[in-house]
């Protein structure tokens, strides 16, 4: 089940995409994907460290 802060972040991103011009949508989506990728790498790194 997703963390509530992730749900709130997703709602914020979707809201920004819906209210932006098409030209800005690509940039906003690319930024959101880059942030998600960084977060995923950090979480994966922490899990590897904790598993030994």
Secondary structure, DSSP 8 states (H G I E B T S, - for coil): ---HHHHHHHHHHHHHHHHS-HHHHHHHHHHHHHHHHHHHHHHHHHHHHHH-
